[in-house]
């Protein structure tokens, strides 16, 4: 189903319309109700299956630039993995990535080396 983006000429609000049925040729601004809207170019997006996303993560080429002894490199890969999953992996995931990055900045690699408790 196509998604069209418009900008209201009266209030300037940008809004999306999933499709325009034949009986309603002009989109209506959800903010002010105006029908004076101009279509704007929007980003191109592709839909990928979960299997495609997981295959791209498992591809040897995607792992080639990961240095497992460098916490920042591992953190970058984890962030890329999170984006590929297409879901919010939660605060625990974000915290783990931030700890890896902080450990790299402090010169340590684990919470234990920074004086933390082992989990």
Jmol script that loads the backbone (N, CA, C; Angstrom):
load data "model"
ATOM      1  N   UNK A   1       0.852  -1.164   0.000  1.00  0.00           N
ATOM      2  CA  UNK A   1       0.000   0.000   0.000  1.00  0.00           C
ATOM      3  C   UNK A   1       0.903   1.233   0.000  1.00  0.00           C
ATOM      4  N   UNK A   2       0.712   2.130  -0.953  1.00  0.00           N
ATOM      5  CA  UNK A   2       1.578   3.316  -1.017  1.00  0.00           C
ATOM      6  C   UNK A   2       1.304   4.286   0.128  1.00  0.00           C
ATOM      7  N   UNK A   3       2.362   4.953   0.538  1.00  0.00           N
ATOM      8  CA  UNK A   3       2.261   5.996   1.559  1.00  0.00           C
ATOM      9  C   UNK A   3       2.722   7.289   0.908  1.00  0.00           C
ATOM     10  N   UNK A   4       1.863   8.297   0.945  1.00  0.00           N
ATOM     11  CA  UNK A   4       2.190   9.597   0.376  1.00  0.00           C
ATOM     12  C   UNK A   4       2.360  10.600   1.505  1.00  0.00           C
ATOM     13  N   UNK A   5       3.356  11.474   1.370  1.00  0.00           N
ATOM     14  CA  UNK A   5       3.573  12.515   2.370  1.00  0.00           C
ATOM     15  C   UNK A   5       3.187  13.867   1.786  1.00  0.00           C
ATOM     16  N   UNK A   6       2.565  14.675   2.622  1.00  0.00           N
ATOM     17  CA  UNK A   6       2.094  16.002   2.226  1.00  0.00           C
ATOM     18  C   UNK A   6       2.508  17.028   3.270  1.00  0.00           C
ATOM     19  N   UNK A   7       2.595  18.296   2.833  1.00  0.00           N
ATOM     20  CA  UNK A   7       2.798  19.419   3.747  1.00  0.00           C
ATOM     21  C   UNK A   7       1.623  20.368   3.545  1.00  0.00           C
ATOM     22  N   UNK A   8       0.965  20.690   4.667  1.00  0.00           N
ATOM     23  CA  UNK A   8      -0.184  21.588   4.629  1.00  0.00           C
ATOM     24  C   UNK A   8       0.299  22.993   4.280  1.00  0.00           C
ATOM     25  N   UNK A   9      -0.335  23.620   3.302  1.00  0.00           N
ATOM     26  CA  UNK A   9       0.046  24.973   2.901  1.00  0.00           C
ATOM     27  C   UNK A   9      -0.477  26.029   3.863  1.00  0.00           C
ATOM     28  N   UNK A  10      -1.426  25.670   4.719  1.00  0.00           N
ATOM     29  CA  UNK A  10      -1.963  26.636   5.681  1.00  0.00           C
ATOM     30  C   UNK A  10      -1.176  26.647   6.991  1.00  0.00           C
ATOM     31  N   UNK A  11      -0.905  25.465   7.556  1.00  0.00           N
ATOM     32  CA  UNK A  11      -0.231  25.438   8.868  1.00  0.00           C
ATOM     33  C   UNK A  11       1.190  24.884   8.808  1.00  0.00           C
ATOM     34  N   UNK A  12       1.603  24.311   7.665  1.00  0.00           N
ATOM     35  CA  UNK A  12       2.965  23.814   7.512  1.00  0.00           C
ATOM     36  C   UNK A  12       3.204  22.423   8.074  1.00  0.00           C
ATOM     37  N   UNK A  13       2.186  21.774   8.607  1.00  0.00           N
ATOM     38  CA  UNK A  13       2.336  20.443   9.180  1.00  0.00           C
ATOM     39  C   UNK A  13       2.579  19.417   8.083  1.00  0.00           C
ATOM     40  N   UNK A  14       3.535  18.510   8.331  1.00  0.00           N
ATOM     41  CA  UNK A  14       3.801  17.420   7.408  1.00  0.00           C
ATOM     42  C   UNK A  14       3.005  16.211   7.889  1.00  0.00           C
ATOM     43  N   UNK A  15       2.307  15.535   6.964  1.00  0.00           N
ATOM     44  CA  UNK A  15       1.511  14.371   7.348  1.00  0.00           C
ATOM     45  C   UNK A  15       1.542  13.320   6.251  1.00  0.00           C
ATOM     46  N   UNK A  16       1.221  12.096   6.612  1.00  0.00           N
ATOM     47  CA  UNK A  16       1.237  10.968   5.682  1.00  0.00           C
ATOM     48  C   UNK A  16      -0.174  10.468   5.430  1.00  0.00           C
ATOM     49  N   UNK A  17      -0.391  10.002   4.204  1.00  0.00           N
ATOM     50  CA  UNK A  17      -1.657   9.395   3.816  1.00  0.00           C
ATOM     51  C   UNK A  17      -1.306   8.043   3.207  1.00  0.00           C
ATOM     52  N   UNK A  18      -1.908   6.979   3.714  1.00  0.00           N
ATOM     53  CA  UNK A  18      -1.582   5.644   3.219  1.00  0.00           C
ATOM     54  C   UNK A  18      -2.036   5.436   1.782  1.00  0.00           C
ATOM     55  N   UNK A  19      -3.178   5.917   1.422  1.00  0.00           N
ATOM     56  CA  UNK A  19      -3.636   5.881   0.041  1.00  0.00           C
ATOM     57  C   UNK A  19      -4.791   6.862  -0.076  1.00  0.00           C
ATOM     58  N   UNK A  20      -5.081   7.245  -1.289  1.00  0.00           N
ATOM     59  CA  UNK A  20      -6.198   8.164  -1.521  1.00  0.00           C
ATOM     60  C   UNK A  20      -7.298   7.417  -2.263  1.00  0.00           C
ATOM     61  N   UNK A  21      -8.419   7.189  -1.604  1.00  0.00           N
ATOM     62  CA  UNK A  21      -9.520   6.529  -2.311  1.00  0.00           C
ATOM     63  C   UNK A  21     -10.067   7.459  -3.396  1.00  0.00           C
ATOM     64  N   UNK A  22     -10.639   6.901  -4.451  1.00  0.00           N
ATOM     65  CA  UNK A  22     -11.127   7.732  -5.566  1.00  0.00           C
ATOM     66  C   UNK A  22     -12.158   8.773  -5.144  1.00  0.00           C
ATOM     67  N   UNK A  23     -12.958   8.477  -4.130  1.00  0.00           N
ATOM     68  CA  UNK A  23     -13.989   9.435  -3.732  1.00  0.00           C
ATOM     69  C   UNK A  23     -13.429  10.585  -2.901  1.00  0.00           C
ATOM     70  N   UNK A  24     -12.155  10.555  -2.528  1.00  0.00           N
ATOM     71  CA  UNK A  24     -11.549  11.630  -1.727  1.00  0.00           C
ATOM     72  C   UNK A  24     -10.215  12.032  -2.364  1.00  0.00           C
ATOM     73  N   UNK A  25     -10.256  12.860  -3.410  1.00  0.00           N
ATOM     74  CA  UNK A  25      -9.040  13.157  -4.165  1.00  0.00           C
ATOM     75  C   UNK A  25      -8.051  14.079  -3.455  1.00  0.00           C
ATOM     76  N   UNK A  26      -8.473  14.826  -2.433  1.00  0.00           N
ATOM     77  CA  UNK A  26      -7.564  15.753  -1.767  1.00  0.00           C
ATOM     78  C   UNK A  26      -7.363  15.342  -0.307  1.00  0.00           C
ATOM     79  N   UNK A  27      -6.105  15.201   0.115  1.00  0.00           N
ATOM     80  CA  UNK A  27      -5.871  14.833   1.515  1.00  0.00           C
ATOM     81  C   UNK A  27      -6.225  15.990   2.451  1.00  0.00           C
ATOM     82  N   UNK A  28      -6.624  15.670   3.653  1.00  0.00           N
ATOM     83  CA  UNK A  28      -6.996  16.673   4.653  1.00  0.00           C
ATOM     84  C   UNK A  28      -5.932  16.675   5.751  1.00  0.00           C
ATOM     85  N   UNK A  29      -5.450  17.867   6.101  1.00  0.00           N
ATOM     86  CA  UNK A  29      -4.461  18.022   7.166  1.00  0.00           C
ATOM     87  C   UNK A  29      -5.074  17.576   8.494  1.00  0.00           C
ATOM     88  N   UNK A  30      -4.363  16.728   9.207  1.00  0.00           N
ATOM     89  CA  UNK A  30      -4.869  16.239  10.491  1.00  0.00           C
ATOM     90  C   UNK A  30      -4.739  17.285  11.593  1.00  0.00           C
ATOM     91  N   UNK A  31      -3.912  18.299  11.345  1.00  0.00           N
ATOM     92  CA  UNK A  31      -3.701  19.333  12.367  1.00  0.00           C
ATOM     93  C   UNK A  31      -4.764  20.433  12.292  1.00  0.00           C
ATOM     94  N   UNK A  32      -4.951  20.985  11.085  1.00  0.00           N
ATOM     95  CA  UNK A  32      -5.880  22.122  10.966  1.00  0.00           C
ATOM     96  C   UNK A  32      -7.117  21.821  10.121  1.00  0.00           C
ATOM     97  N   UNK A  33      -7.138  20.666   9.443  1.00  0.00           N
ATOM     98  CA  UNK A  33      -8.305  20.303   8.642  1.00  0.00           C
ATOM     99  C   UNK A  33      -8.309  20.842   7.224  1.00  0.00           C
ATOM    100  N   UNK A  34      -7.303  21.612   6.850  1.00  0.00           N
ATOM    101  CA  UNK A  34      -7.240  22.200   5.515  1.00  0.00           C
ATOM    102  C   UNK A  34      -7.065  21.122   4.444  1.00  0.00           C
ATOM    103  N   UNK A  35      -7.586  21.395   3.257  1.00  0.00           N
ATOM    104  CA  UNK A  35      -7.352  20.506   2.119  1.00  0.00           C
ATOM    105  C   UNK A  35      -6.304  21.091   1.173  1.00  0.00           C
ATOM    106  N   UNK A  36      -5.699  22.216   1.575  1.00  0.00           N
ATOM    107  CA  UNK A  36      -4.626  22.823   0.772  1.00  0.00           C
ATOM    108  C   UNK A  36      -3.299  22.198   1.195  1.00  0.00           C
ATOM    109  N   UNK A  37      -2.944  21.100   0.532  1.00  0.00           N
ATOM    110  CA  UNK A  37      -1.716  20.383   0.867  1.00  0.00           C
ATOM    111  C   UNK A  37      -0.945  20.087  -0.405  1.00  0.00           C
ATOM    112  N   UNK A  38       0.355  20.110  -0.283  1.00  0.00           N
ATOM    113  CA  UNK A  38       1.236  19.842  -1.418  1.00  0.00           C
ATOM    114  C   UNK A  38       2.024  18.565  -1.117  1.00  0.00           C
ATOM    115  N   UNK A  39       2.078  17.670  -2.089  1.00  0.00           N
ATOM    116  CA  UNK A  39       2.807  16.417  -1.908  1.00  0.00           C
ATOM    117  C   UNK A  39       4.303  16.697  -1.864  1.00  0.00           C
ATOM    118  N   UNK A  40       4.994  16.041  -0.932  1.00  0.00           N
ATOM    119  CA  UNK A  40       6.444  16.198  -0.797  1.00  0.00           C
ATOM    120  C   UNK A  40       7.114  14.855  -1.063  1.00  0.00           C
ATOM    121  N   UNK A  41       8.376  14.923  -1.486  1.00  0.00           N
ATOM    122  CA  UNK A  41       9.141  13.698  -1.709  1.00  0.00           C
ATOM    123  C   UNK A  41       9.468  13.080  -0.359  1.00  0.00           C
ATOM    124  N   UNK A  42       9.328  11.784  -0.277  1.00  0.00           N
ATOM    125  CA  UNK A  42       9.633  11.101   0.973  1.00  0.00           C
ATOM    126  C   UNK A  42      10.744  10.090   0.744  1.00  0.00           C
ATOM    127  N   UNK A  43      11.277   9.578   1.837  1.00  0.00           N
ATOM    128  CA  UNK A  43      12.352   8.591   1.751  1.00  0.00           C
ATOM    129  C   UNK A  43      11.836   7.295   1.145  1.00  0.00           C
ATOM    130  N   UNK A  44      12.743   6.617   0.501  1.00  0.00           N
ATOM    131  CA  UNK A  44      12.435   5.313  -0.054  1.00  0.00           C
ATOM    132  C   UNK A  44      12.715   4.276   1.023  1.00  0.00           C
ATOM    133  N   UNK A  45      11.835   3.330   1.188  1.00  0.00           N
ATOM    134  CA  UNK A  45      12.031   2.286   2.192  1.00  0.00           C
ATOM    135  C   UNK A  45      11.744   0.929   1.563  1.00  0.00           C
ATOM    136  N   UNK A  46      12.516  -0.058   1.969  1.00  0.00           N
ATOM    137  CA  UNK A  46      12.258  -1.415   1.518  1.00  0.00           C
ATOM    138  C   UNK A  46      11.844  -2.255   2.713  1.00  0.00           C
ATOM    139  N   UNK A  47      11.024  -3.210   2.440  1.00  0.00           N
ATOM    140  CA  UNK A  47      10.594  -4.122   3.492  1.00  0.00           C
ATOM    141  C   UNK A  47      11.420  -5.390   3.356  1.00  0.00           C
ATOM    142  N   UNK A  48      12.066  -5.764   4.452  1.00  0.00           N
ATOM    143  CA  UNK A  48      12.881  -6.975   4.445  1.00  0.00           C
ATOM    144  C   UNK A  48      12.320  -7.945   5.466  1.00  0.00           C
ATOM    145  N   UNK A  49      12.399  -9.198   5.136  1.00  0.00           N
ATOM    146  CA  UNK A  49      11.915 -10.209   6.068  1.00  0.00           C
ATOM    147  C   UNK A  49      12.915 -10.355   7.208  1.00  0.00           C
ATOM    148  N   UNK A  50      12.454 -10.931   8.294  1.00  0.00           N
ATOM    149  CA  UNK A  50      13.345 -11.173   9.433  1.00  0.00           C
ATOM    150  C   UNK A  50      14.483 -12.089   9.009  1.00  0.00           C
ATOM    151  N   UNK A  51      14.188 -13.056   8.156  1.00  0.00           N
ATOM    152  CA  UNK A  51      15.212 -13.975   7.680  1.00  0.00           C
ATOM    153  C   UNK A  51      16.312 -13.224   6.920  1.00  0.00           C
ATOM    154  N   UNK A  52      15.931 -12.282   6.051  1.00  0.00           N
ATOM    155  CA  UNK A  52      16.914 -11.479   5.315  1.00  0.00           C
ATOM    156  C   UNK A  52      17.794 -10.675   6.262  1.00  0.00           C
ATOM    157  N   UNK A  53      17.170 -10.063   7.275  1.00  0.00           N
ATOM    158  CA  UNK A  53      17.939  -9.261   8.233  1.00  0.00           C
ATOM    159  C   UNK A  53      18.930 -10.128   8.995  1.00  0.00           C
ATOM    160  N   UNK A  54      18.504 -11.305   9.435  1.00  0.00           N
ATOM    161  CA  UNK A  54      19.392 -12.195  10.183  1.00  0.00           C
ATOM    162  C   UNK A  54      20.514 -12.727   9.299  1.00  0.00           C
ATOM    163  N   UNK A  55      20.206 -13.017   8.033  1.00  0.00           N
ATOM    164  CA  UNK A  55      21.245 -13.476   7.110  1.00  0.00           C
ATOM    165  C   UNK A  55      22.308 -12.408   6.899  1.00  0.00           C
ATOM    166  N   UNK A  56      21.893 -11.147   6.810  1.00  0.00           N
ATOM    167  CA  UNK A  56      22.874 -10.077   6.613  1.00  0.00           C
ATOM    168  C   UNK A  56      23.766  -9.922   7.840  1.00  0.00           C
ATOM    169  N   UNK A  57      23.230 -10.184   9.026  1.00  0.00           N
ATOM    170  CA  UNK A  57      24.051 -10.123  10.237  1.00  0.00           C
ATOM    171  C   UNK A  57      25.046 -11.269  10.297  1.00  0.00           C
ATOM    172  N   UNK A  58      24.651 -12.436   9.806  1.00  0.00           N
ATOM    173  CA  UNK A  58      25.508 -13.617   9.873  1.00  0.00           C
ATOM    174  C   UNK A  58      26.527 -13.665   8.738  1.00  0.00           C
ATOM    175  N   UNK A  59      26.399 -12.784   7.765  1.00  0.00           N
ATOM    176  CA  UNK A  59      27.307 -12.753   6.628  1.00  0.00           C
ATOM    177  C   UNK A  59      28.727 -12.454   7.100  1.00  0.00           C
ATOM    178  N   UNK A  60      29.687 -13.244   6.619  1.00  0.00           N
ATOM    179  CA  UNK A  60      31.086 -13.060   7.018  1.00  0.00           C
ATOM    180  C   UNK A  60      31.585 -11.652   6.726  1.00  0.00           C
ATOM    181  N   UNK A  61      31.114 -11.059   5.638  1.00  0.00           N
ATOM    182  CA  UNK A  61      31.561  -9.709   5.285  1.00  0.00           C
ATOM    183  C   UNK A  61      31.142  -8.694   6.339  1.00  0.00           C
ATOM    184  N   UNK A  62      29.980  -8.890   6.963  1.00  0.00           N
ATOM    185  CA  UNK A  62      29.534  -7.932   7.980  1.00  0.00           C
ATOM    186  C   UNK A  62      30.323  -8.076   9.273  1.00  0.00           C
ATOM    187  N   UNK A  63      30.958  -9.219   9.463  1.00  0.00           N
ATOM    188  CA  UNK A  63      31.754  -9.444  10.675  1.00  0.00           C
ATOM    189  C   UNK A  63      33.236  -9.143  10.463  1.00  0.00           C
ATOM    190  N   UNK A  64      33.634  -8.868   9.221  1.00  0.00           N
ATOM    191  CA  UNK A  64      35.049  -8.682   8.908  1.00  0.00           C
ATOM    192  C   UNK A  64      35.668  -7.504   9.638  1.00  0.00           C
ATOM    193  N   UNK A  65      34.901  -6.443   9.876  1.00  0.00           N
ATOM    194  CA  UNK A  65      35.468  -5.255  10.513  1.00  0.00           C
ATOM    195  C   UNK A  65      35.306  -5.254  12.032  1.00  0.00           C
ATOM    196  N   UNK A  66      34.845  -6.370  12.612  1.00  0.00           N
ATOM    197  CA  UNK A  66      34.670  -6.447  14.065  1.00  0.00           C
ATOM    198  C   UNK A  66      35.947  -6.997  14.688  1.00  0.00           C
ATOM    199  N   UNK A  67      36.555  -6.203  15.562  1.00  0.00           N
ATOM    200  CA  UNK A  67      37.730  -6.634  16.320  1.00  0.00           C
ATOM    201  C   UNK A  67      37.246  -7.002  17.713  1.00  0.00           C
ATOM    202  N   UNK A  68      37.143  -8.307  17.976  1.00  0.00           N
ATOM    203  CA  UNK A  68      36.567  -8.751  19.245  1.00  0.00           C
ATOM    204  C   UNK A  68      37.381  -8.347  20.464  1.00  0.00           C
ATOM    205  N   UNK A  69      38.607  -7.886  20.271  1.00  0.00           N
ATOM    206  CA  UNK A  69      39.409  -7.423  21.410  1.00  0.00           C
ATOM    207  C   UNK A  69      39.231  -5.925  21.656  1.00  0.00           C
ATOM    208  N   UNK A  70      38.478  -5.246  20.785  1.00  0.00           N
ATOM    209  CA  UNK A  70      38.225  -3.812  20.929  1.00  0.00           C
ATOM    210  C   UNK A  70      36.765  -3.596  21.317  1.00  0.00           C
ATOM    211  N   UNK A  71      36.500  -3.163  22.553  1.00  0.00           N
ATOM    212  CA  UNK A  71      35.116  -2.978  22.993  1.00  0.00           C
ATOM    213  C   UNK A  71      34.314  -2.017  22.114  1.00  0.00           C
ATOM    214  N   UNK A  72      34.958  -0.973  21.583  1.00  0.00           N
ATOM    215  CA  UNK A  72      34.234  -0.034  20.719  1.00  0.00           C
ATOM    216  C   UNK A  72      33.785  -0.701  19.424  1.00  0.00           C
ATOM    217  N   UNK A  73      34.633  -1.565  18.884  1.00  0.00           N
ATOM    218  CA  UNK A  73      34.283  -2.289  17.670  1.00  0.00           C
ATOM    219  C   UNK A  73      33.098  -3.221  17.926  1.00  0.00           C
ATOM    220  N   UNK A  74      33.123  -3.896  19.053  1.00  0.00           N
ATOM    221  CA  UNK A  74      32.011  -4.778  19.421  1.00  0.00           C
ATOM    222  C   UNK A  74      30.740  -3.959  19.636  1.00  0.00           C
ATOM    223  N   UNK A  75      30.866  -2.796  20.274  1.00  0.00           N
ATOM    224  CA  UNK A  75      29.708  -1.929  20.517  1.00  0.00           C
ATOM    225  C   UNK A  75      29.109  -1.455  19.194  1.00  0.00           C
ATOM    226  N   UNK A  76      29.964  -1.081  18.218  1.00  0.00           N
ATOM    227  CA  UNK A  76      29.461  -0.661  16.902  1.00  0.00           C
ATOM    228  C   UNK A  76      28.682  -1.791  16.237  1.00  0.00           C
ATOM    229  N   UNK A  77      29.233  -3.028  16.327  1.00  0.00           N
ATOM    230  CA  UNK A  77      28.551  -4.170  15.736  1.00  0.00           C
ATOM    231  C   UNK A  77      27.218  -4.419  16.438  1.00  0.00           C
ATOM    232  N   UNK A  78      27.186  -4.273  17.758  1.00  0.00           N
ATOM    233  CA  UNK A  78      25.944  -4.480  18.507  1.00  0.00           C
ATOM    234  C   UNK A  78      24.889  -3.455  18.101  1.00  0.00           C
ATOM    235  N   UNK A  79      25.311  -2.200  17.912  1.00  0.00           N
ATOM    236  CA  UNK A  79      24.352  -1.174  17.476  1.00  0.00           C
ATOM    237  C   UNK A  79      23.804  -1.504  16.081  1.00  0.00           C
ATOM    238  N   UNK A  80      24.693  -1.944  15.187  1.00  0.00           N
ATOM    239  CA  UNK A  80      24.265  -2.325  13.842  1.00  0.00           C
ATOM    240  C   UNK A  80      23.289  -3.508  13.922  1.00  0.00           C
ATOM    241  N   UNK A  81      23.594  -4.466  14.791  1.00  0.00           N
ATOM    242  CA  UNK A  81      22.716  -5.613  14.978  1.00  0.00           C
ATOM    243  C   UNK A  81      21.339  -5.151  15.467  1.00  0.00           C
ATOM    244  N   UNK A  82      21.333  -4.213  16.408  1.00  0.00           N
ATOM    245  CA  UNK A  82      20.073  -3.688  16.923  1.00  0.00           C
ATOM    246  C   UNK A  82      19.244  -3.030  15.837  1.00  0.00           C
ATOM    247  N   UNK A  83      19.903  -2.255  14.955  1.00  0.00           N
ATOM    248  CA  UNK A  83      19.174  -1.619  13.846  1.00  0.00           C
ATOM    249  C   UNK A  83      18.610  -2.664  12.891  1.00  0.00           C
ATOM    250  N   UNK A  84      19.412  -3.689  12.581  1.00  0.00           N
ATOM    251  CA  UNK A  84      18.968  -4.731  11.658  1.00  0.00           C
ATOM    252  C   UNK A  84      17.792  -5.518  12.214  1.00  0.00           C
ATOM    253  N   UNK A  85      17.731  -5.672  13.522  1.00  0.00           N
ATOM    254  CA  UNK A  85      16.623  -6.410  14.125  1.00  0.00           C
ATOM    255  C   UNK A  85      15.315  -5.653  13.935  1.00  0.00           C
ATOM    256  N   UNK A  86      15.409  -4.328  13.788  1.00  0.00           N
ATOM    257  CA  UNK A  86      14.224  -3.536  13.530  1.00  0.00           C
ATOM    258  C   UNK A  86      13.300  -3.395  14.719  1.00  0.00           C
ATOM    259  N   UNK A  87      13.778  -3.722  15.897  1.00  0.00           N
ATOM    260  CA  UNK A  87      12.962  -3.635  17.102  1.00  0.00           C
ATOM    261  C   UNK A  87      13.753  -2.926  18.185  1.00  0.00           C
ATOM    262  N   UNK A  88      13.050  -2.414  19.164  1.00  0.00           N
ATOM    263  CA  UNK A  88      13.707  -1.837  20.328  1.00  0.00           C
ATOM    264  C   UNK A  88      14.160  -2.993  21.202  1.00  0.00           C
ATOM    265  N   UNK A  89      15.460  -3.121  21.396  1.00  0.00           N
ATOM    266  CA  UNK A  89      15.989  -4.239  22.167  1.00  0.00           C
ATOM    267  C   UNK A  89      16.019  -3.952  23.658  1.00  0.00           C
ATOM    268  N   UNK A  90      15.537  -2.807  24.053  1.00  0.00           N
ATOM    269  CA  UNK A  90      15.369  -2.512  25.466  1.00  0.00           C
ATOM    270  C   UNK A  90      16.526  -1.770  26.092  1.00  0.00           C
ATOM    271  N   UNK A  91      16.273  -1.306  27.307  1.00  0.00           N
ATOM    272  CA  UNK A  91      17.263  -0.523  28.038  1.00  0.00           C
ATOM    273  C   UNK A  91      18.481  -1.351  28.411  1.00  0.00           C
ATOM    274  N   UNK A  92      18.285  -2.645  28.697  1.00  0.00           N
ATOM    275  CA  UNK A  92      19.419  -3.500  29.056  1.00  0.00           C
ATOM    276  C   UNK A  92      20.420  -3.585  27.913  1.00  0.00           C
ATOM    277  N   UNK A  93      19.908  -3.706  26.689  1.00  0.00           N
ATOM    278  CA  UNK A  93      20.780  -3.758  25.520  1.00  0.00           C
ATOM    279  C   UNK A  93      21.541  -2.445  25.366  1.00  0.00           C
ATOM    280  N   UNK A  94      20.814  -1.326  25.443  1.00  0.00           N
ATOM    281  CA  UNK A  94      21.449  -0.012  25.315  1.00  0.00           C
ATOM    282  C   UNK A  94      22.504   0.187  26.394  1.00  0.00           C
ATOM    283  N   UNK A  95      22.201  -0.242  27.615  1.00  0.00           N
ATOM    284  CA  UNK A  95      23.147  -0.093  28.718  1.00  0.00           C
ATOM    285  C   UNK A  95      24.397  -0.938  28.482  1.00  0.00           C
ATOM    286  N   UNK A  96      24.228  -2.153  27.966  1.00  0.00           N
ATOM    287  CA  UNK A  96      25.380  -3.012  27.694  1.00  0.00           C
ATOM    288  C   UNK A  96      26.294  -2.380  26.649  1.00  0.00           C
ATOM    289  N   UNK A  97      25.698  -1.802  25.606  1.00  0.00           N
ATOM    290  CA  UNK A  97      26.493  -1.149  24.562  1.00  0.00           C
ATOM    291  C   UNK A  97      27.224   0.062  25.140  1.00  0.00           C
ATOM    292  N   UNK A  98      26.527   0.864  25.944  1.00  0.00           N
ATOM    293  CA  UNK A  98      27.155   2.039  26.558  1.00  0.00           C
ATOM    294  C   UNK A  98      28.288   1.636  27.490  1.00  0.00           C
ATOM    295  N   UNK A  99      28.125   0.536  28.224  1.00  0.00           N
ATOM    296  CA  UNK A  99      29.188   0.067  29.113  1.00  0.00           C
ATOM    297  C   UNK A  99      30.404  -0.387  28.319  1.00  0.00           C
ATOM    298  N   UNK A 100      30.176  -1.033  27.176  1.00  0.00           N
ATOM    299  CA  UNK A 100      31.303  -1.416  26.325  1.00  0.00           C
ATOM    300  C   UNK A 100      32.062  -0.181  25.862  1.00  0.00           C
ATOM    301  N   UNK A 101      31.315   0.826  25.420  1.00  0.00           N
ATOM    302  CA  UNK A 101      31.956   2.057  24.956  1.00  0.00           C
ATOM    303  C   UNK A 101      32.678   2.763  26.098  1.00  0.00           C
ATOM    304  N   UNK A 102      32.074   2.805  27.271  1.00  0.00           N
ATOM    305  CA  UNK A 102      32.711   3.445  28.427  1.00  0.00           C
ATOM    306  C   UNK A 102      33.953   2.677  28.844  1.00  0.00           C
ATOM    307  N   UNK A 103      33.884   1.358  28.779  1.00  0.00           N
ATOM    308  CA  UNK A 103      35.040   0.537  29.125  1.00  0.00           C
ATOM    309  C   UNK A 103      36.198   0.783  28.187  1.00  0.00           C
ATOM    310  N   UNK A 104      35.887   0.996  26.911  1.00  0.00           N
ATOM    311  CA  UNK A 104      36.932   1.280  25.932  1.00  0.00           C
ATOM    312  C   UNK A 104      37.582   2.620  26.226  1.00  0.00           C
ATOM    313  N   UNK A 105      36.775   3.604  26.630  1.00  0.00           N
ATOM    314  CA  UNK A 105      37.317   4.927  26.930  1.00  0.00           C
ATOM    315  C   UNK A 105      38.177   4.912  28.186  1.00  0.00           C
ATOM    316  N   UNK A 106      37.808   4.034  29.145  1.00  0.00           N
ATOM    317  CA  UNK A 106      38.559   3.958  30.395  1.00  0.00           C
ATOM    318  C   UNK A 106      39.727   2.992  30.300  1.00  0.00           C
ATOM    319  N   UNK A 107      39.800   2.248  29.199  1.00  0.00           N
ATOM    320  CA  UNK A 107      40.906   1.332  29.025  1.00  0.00           C
ATOM    321  C   UNK A 107      40.622  -0.066  29.526  1.00  0.00           C
ATOM    322  N   UNK A 108      39.462  -0.312  30.126  1.00  0.00           N
ATOM    323  CA  UNK A 108      39.095  -1.643  30.590  1.00  0.00           C
ATOM    324  C   UNK A 108      38.098  -2.257  29.643  1.00  0.00           C
ATOM    325  N   UNK A 109      37.846  -3.564  29.836  1.00  0.00           N
ATOM    326  CA  UNK A 109      36.914  -4.231  28.945  1.00  0.00           C
ATOM    327  C   UNK A 109      35.693  -4.774  29.651  1.00  0.00           C
ATOM    328  N   UNK A 110      35.709  -4.924  30.984  1.00  0.00           N
ATOM    329  CA  UNK A 110      34.550  -5.465  31.682  1.00  0.00           C
ATOM    330  C   UNK A 110      34.257  -4.642  32.904  1.00  0.00           C
ATOM    331  N   UNK A 111      33.079  -4.817  33.435  1.00  0.00           N
ATOM    332  CA  UNK A 111      32.699  -4.117  34.655  1.00  0.00           C
ATOM    333  C   UNK A 111      33.586  -4.506  35.812  1.00  0.00           C
ATOM    334  N   UNK A 112      34.070  -5.763  35.834  1.00  0.00           N
ATOM    335  CA  UNK A 112      34.929  -6.227  36.908  1.00  0.00           C
ATOM    336  C   UNK A 112      36.215  -5.416  36.962  1.00  0.00           C
ATOM    337  N   UNK A 113      36.776  -5.123  35.780  1.00  0.00           N
ATOM    338  CA  UNK A 113      38.019  -4.367  35.737  1.00  0.00           C
ATOM    339  C   UNK A 113      37.822  -2.923  36.152  1.00  0.00           C
ATOM    340  N   UNK A 114      36.576  -2.404  36.056  1.00  0.00           N
ATOM    341  CA  UNK A 114      36.300  -1.036  36.467  1.00  0.00           C
ATOM    342  C   UNK A 114      35.846  -0.988  37.916  1.00  0.00           C
ATOM    343  N   UNK A 115      35.929  -2.113  38.606  1.00  0.00           N
ATOM    344  CA  UNK A 115      35.551  -2.126  40.003  1.00  0.00           C
ATOM    345  C   UNK A 115      34.131  -2.558  40.229  1.00  0.00           C
ATOM    346  N   UNK A 116      33.458  -3.046  39.190  1.00  0.00           N
ATOM    347  CA  UNK A 116      32.076  -3.481  39.324  1.00  0.00           C
ATOM    348  C   UNK A 116      31.997  -4.911  39.807  1.00  0.00           C
ATOM    349  N   UNK A 117      30.813  -5.332  40.149  1.00  0.00           N
ATOM    350  CA  UNK A 117      30.564  -6.695  40.587  1.00  0.00           C
ATOM    351  C   UNK A 117      30.421  -7.593  39.372  1.00  0.00           C
ATOM    352  N   UNK A 118      30.993  -8.802  39.406  1.00  0.00           N
ATOM    353  CA  UNK A 118      30.750  -9.727  38.298  1.00  0.00           C
ATOM    354  C   UNK A 118      29.304 -10.198  38.340  1.00  0.00           C
ATOM    355  N   UNK A 119      28.729 -10.409  37.144  1.00  0.00           N
ATOM    356  CA  UNK A 119      27.320 -10.837  37.096  1.00  0.00           C
ATOM    357  C   UNK A 119      27.216 -12.314  36.988  1.00  0.00           C
TER     358      UNK A 119
END
end "model"
wireframe off; spacefill off
backbone 0.3
color backbone group
